Amino acid sequence: MKIVLASRNKHKIEEWNATLGKFVDGVEILSLDDIGFEGEIEENGETFEENAFLKASAAAKLGYFSIGEDSGLAVTALGGAPGIYSARYAGEHGNDAANNELLLRNLSDKDDRSASFVCTIALIDPAEPERGKFFRGETEGVILHEARGKGGFGYDPLFFYEPMGLSFSEMSAEQKNSISHRGKAIEQLAEYLKQLQ
């Protein structure tokens, strides 16, 4: 079964294939580039769910089972920010260093550093493009005062997962996938996909 993930992010595609492959046999994740999708998908929703649905809809229109994923960091002391704006928190989309720097600045006078990574997945069957099936995963953590670790991407160096005593960047890909917000949401999706096979 081929499913399009509405993304061009190579890290994300790799993570998806590794994680979903553990739960469901015979599923291959394709990127937007793999199906020749051109242009950008406008993420103008106000929630993770809305943005995930918008992404999945774009690929479903080309006749594929498609997945849209929207994920981000929700920091308690910042009222849930950066939230849906996580990738472009500092203004420029995907500038991890600038995003992390701004997050640390905004938390500099805060005692509560609790946060959660949130992932929402929308799955759309091209036969029913107006409807989506949703899956959500969350992982609780704490924002560190400085980056730790060399792996991962995004906010991973600042996100400390207390049960393991490691930041997401200090974990192996396998460790991270086993407890991450994305891993949890993908596991729910996998259970659903098994019923379709």
Residue, then its C-alpha position, 0 to 999 in steps of 0.5 A: m500500500k502506497i501512502v503519500l505524506a504531504s511533506r518534502n522533509k527528508h527527515k520526516i519521511e525517513e522517520w515515518n518509514a522507520t516508525l510505520g514500518k515497525f507496525v504495518d507490513g507493506v506500507e510505503i510512504l511517498s513524499l510530495d516530490d515522489i508523486g510530482f506534486e508542485g507548488e506549496i500547500e498553504e497552512n492557514g488553519e488555526t489548529f494542528e488538526e486543520n493544518a493536517f487536513l489541509k495538507a492531506s487534502a492536497a495529495a488526496k486530490l491526485g488520487y492517493f491515500s494521503i497523510g497530512e501531519d502537523s506537529g509542534l511544540a506547545v510551551t505552558a508558560l507561553g500559552g501553548a506557543p509556538g504551537i502551529y507556528s513552531a517551524r516559523y516561530a522566528g519568522e523564517h520557515g525551518n530556521d531551527a537555530a533562530n527558532n531555538e534562540l527565540l524560544l530561550r529568550n522568551l523563556s528567560d524569565k519563566d520558572d515553568r519550563s514544562a512543554s509538550f510536543v504534539c503531533t496530529i495526523a489526518l488520513i484521507d481516502p481519495a474516495e472520500p476527500e471531504r472526510g478525514k480520520f485523525f490521530r493525535g500523539e503527545t509527549e511531555g517534557v521540559i525546555l532546557h536552558e541550553a541545547r544538548g545533543k547532536g542528533g534530531f532537528g527542530y527543538d530536539p536539542l532543547f526538549f528534555y524527556e525526564p523518564m530517560g534523562l535525555s534531550f531528544s537530540e541525545m537519543s538514538a532514532e530508535q529511542k526517540n521514535s519509541i516515545s515521541h509524539r509522532g511515534k504515538a500518533i503513527e502507532q494509532l494510525a498503524e492500528y487503523l491501517k491494519q483494519l484496511q488491509 
